[in-house]
């Protein structure tokens, strides 16, 4: 996740990191991932689309003064609240 400059309608800019989050996310450890077929992500999305619309959220974490915004490998030093900036249906 990298930091990007977000500018609001008033022209005020802040840096933030964003993520696209889909419904039904499941994090797999190495052992569970190794047991899946090479096409399991394609197979899962085909089955999910057949059952219901896929919904995604774009979530933004805004940087505070002093946060590193030019190196995605640096964690921000505190819990950063996330706000939902968009919903894609």
C-alpha positions as a LaTeX table, in Angstrom:
\begin{tabular}{lrrr}
\hline
Residue & $x$ (\AA) & $y$ (\AA) & $z$ (\AA) \\
\hline
Unk1 & 0.00 & 0.00 & 0.00 \\
Unk2 & 1.55 & 3.29 & $-1.11$ \\
Unk3 & 0.61 & 6.83 & $-0.15$ \\
Unk4 & $-1.07$ & 9.08 & $-2.70$ \\
Unk5 & $-2.14$ & 12.72 & $-2.61$ \\
Unk6 & $-5.91$ & 13.14 & $-2.22$ \\
Unk7 & $-7.40$ & 16.57 & $-2.95$ \\
Unk8 & $-10.90$ & 17.52 & $-1.86$ \\
Unk9 & $-13.38$ & 19.83 & $-3.61$ \\
Unk10 & $-11.95$ & 22.83 & $-1.72$ \\
Unk11 & $-8.45$ & 22.15 & $-3.08$ \\
Unk12 & $-7.07$ & 20.91 & 0.26 \\
Unk13 & $-4.63$ & 18.01 & $-0.21$ \\
Unk14 & $-3.51$ & 15.28 & 2.19 \\
Unk15 & $-1.57$ & 12.10 & 1.66 \\
Unk16 & $-3.18$ & 8.77 & 2.36 \\
Unk17 & $-3.03$ & 5.08 & 1.66 \\
Unk18 & $-5.94$ & 3.28 & 0.07 \\
Unk19 & $-7.06$ & $-0.28$ & $-0.33$ \\
Unk20 & $-9.78$ & $-1.91$ & $-2.40$ \\
Unk21 & $-11.65$ & $-4.35$ & $-0.18$ \\
Unk22 & $-14.10$ & $-6.87$ & $-1.53$ \\
Unk23 & $-16.78$ & $-8.68$ & 0.40 \\
Unk24 & $-15.95$ & $-12.08$ & 1.75 \\
Unk25 & $-12.19$ & $-11.62$ & 2.00 \\
Unk26 & $-10.47$ & $-14.64$ & 3.43 \\
Unk27 & $-6.77$ & $-14.56$ & 4.25 \\
Unk28 & $-5.01$ & $-17.82$ & 3.53 \\
Unk29 & $-1.89$ & $-19.00$ & 5.29 \\
Unk30 & 0.76 & $-20.77$ & 3.20 \\
Unk31 & $-0.55$ & $-24.25$ & 3.97 \\
Unk32 & $-4.15$ & $-23.42$ & 3.03 \\
Unk33 & $-3.05$ & $-21.54$ & $-0.11$ \\
Unk34 & $-0.90$ & $-24.50$ & $-1.20$ \\
Unk35 & $-3.98$ & $-26.73$ & $-1.11$ \\
Unk36 & $-5.90$ & $-24.58$ & $-3.63$ \\
Unk37 & $-6.02$ & $-25.07$ & $-7.38$ \\
Unk38 & $-4.00$ & $-22.66$ & $-9.55$ \\
Unk39 & $-7.27$ & $-21.07$ & $-10.72$ \\
Unk40 & $-9.06$ & $-20.90$ & $-7.35$ \\
Unk41 & $-9.43$ & $-17.10$ & $-7.41$ \\
Unk42 & $-11.04$ & $-17.19$ & $-10.86$ \\
Unk43 & $-13.27$ & $-20.08$ & $-9.82$ \\
Unk44 & $-14.37$ & $-18.28$ & $-6.65$ \\
Unk45 & $-15.23$ & $-15.00$ & $-8.36$ \\
Unk46 & $-17.21$ & $-16.79$ & $-11.10$ \\
Unk47 & $-19.28$ & $-18.59$ & $-8.46$ \\
Unk48 & $-19.78$ & $-15.40$ & $-6.41$ \\
Unk49 & $-20.89$ & $-13.33$ & $-9.44$ \\
Unk50 & $-23.38$ & $-16.05$ & $-10.41$ \\
Unk51 & $-24.89$ & $-15.88$ & $-6.92$ \\
Unk52 & $-24.93$ & $-12.10$ & $-6.22$ \\
Unk53 & $-23.42$ & $-8.77$ & $-7.30$ \\
Unk54 & $-19.83$ & $-8.26$ & $-6.21$ \\
Unk55 & $-19.37$ & $-5.30$ & $-3.89$ \\
Unk56 & $-16.10$ & $-3.50$ & $-3.17$ \\
Unk57 & $-15.14$ & $-0.64$ & $-0.87$ \\
Unk58 & $-12.33$ & 1.84 & $-1.39$ \\
Unk59 & $-10.93$ & 2.54 & 2.06 \\
Unk60 & $-8.54$ & 5.43 & 2.77 \\
Unk61 & $-6.17$ & 5.99 & 5.70 \\
Unk62 & $-5.03$ & 9.62 & 5.90 \\
Unk63 & $-1.45$ & 10.38 & 6.92 \\
Unk64 & $-0.62$ & 12.57 & 9.90 \\
Unk65 & 2.13 & 15.17 & 9.94 \\
Unk66 & 5.48 & 13.39 & 10.00 \\
Unk67 & 4.24 & 10.09 & 8.55 \\
Unk68 & 6.43 & 8.62 & 5.83 \\
Unk69 & 4.50 & 8.92 & 2.58 \\
Unk70 & 7.19 & 7.97 & 0.05 \\
Unk71 & 8.03 & 4.45 & 1.23 \\
Unk72 & 5.24 & 1.85 & 1.33 \\
Unk73 & 7.33 & $-0.48$ & 3.48 \\
Unk74 & 7.25 & 1.92 & 6.46 \\
Unk75 & 4.36 & 1.35 & 8.84 \\
Unk76 & 2.69 & 4.40 & 10.26 \\
Unk77 & 3.43 & 4.59 & 13.99 \\
Unk78 & $-0.12$ & 4.41 & 15.33 \\
Unk79 & $-3.43$ & 2.82 & 14.46 \\
Unk80 & $-4.76$ & 4.83 & 11.53 \\
Unk81 & $-8.53$ & 5.02 & 11.21 \\
Unk82 & $-9.88$ & 3.95 & 7.85 \\
Unk83 & $-12.77$ & 5.70 & 6.20 \\
Unk84 & $-14.86$ & 4.30 & 3.39 \\
Unk85 & $-14.42$ & 6.67 & 0.47 \\
Unk86 & $-16.45$ & 4.79 & $-2.13$ \\
Unk87 & $-18.58$ & 1.72 & $-2.65$ \\
Unk88 & $-18.50$ & $-0.04$ & $-5.97$ \\
Unk89 & $-21.46$ & $-2.28$ & $-6.72$ \\
\hline
\end{tabular}
